[in-house]
Amino acid sequence: MKPLTKTFFRNGLIAAGGGPVVLALIYYFLGRSGVITDLAVEEVVRGILTVTLLAFIAGGTPVVYRVERLSLMAATLIHALVLYADYILIYLFNGWLKYSATPVLVFTTLFFGGYAVIWLFIYRGVKANVERINREMGGKG
């Protein structure tokens, strides 16, 4: 198995272990807001399986940053689009997001806005560390 594929599966399986916990939180908040008042066994099973899949994909997707021939921008775009497709398809499939223009547009705006904010914080932190290490090594910073 190729190293990147192996890393994808390893990281995905690690993240998938948290899938049911995420599902429990989703059901908790949907219940608290009155969206869900009771669940059928089939809904719970579908939720557990799909959120485990969601977590597996989300956990494995960062492997794209290890593909050397991709620029940081290309890897970030691929990562964002895969995560977006992962989340929105699972949410729509499970009925957690209404399939109409307004909820999808709100979700899309919040997803990409949140993704950009998180990415910028990570980028700034990494850039500051690289500059600090370069200064310590006597290089440019």
Secondary structure, DSSP 8 states (H G I E B T S, - for coil): --HHHHHHHHHHHHHHTTHHHHHHHHHHHHHHTTS-S---HHHHHHHHHHHHHHHHHHHHGGGGGG-TTS-HHHHHHHHHHHHHHHHHHHHHHHTSS-SSHHHHHHHHHHHHHHHHHHHHHHHHHHHHHHHHHHHHTTS--
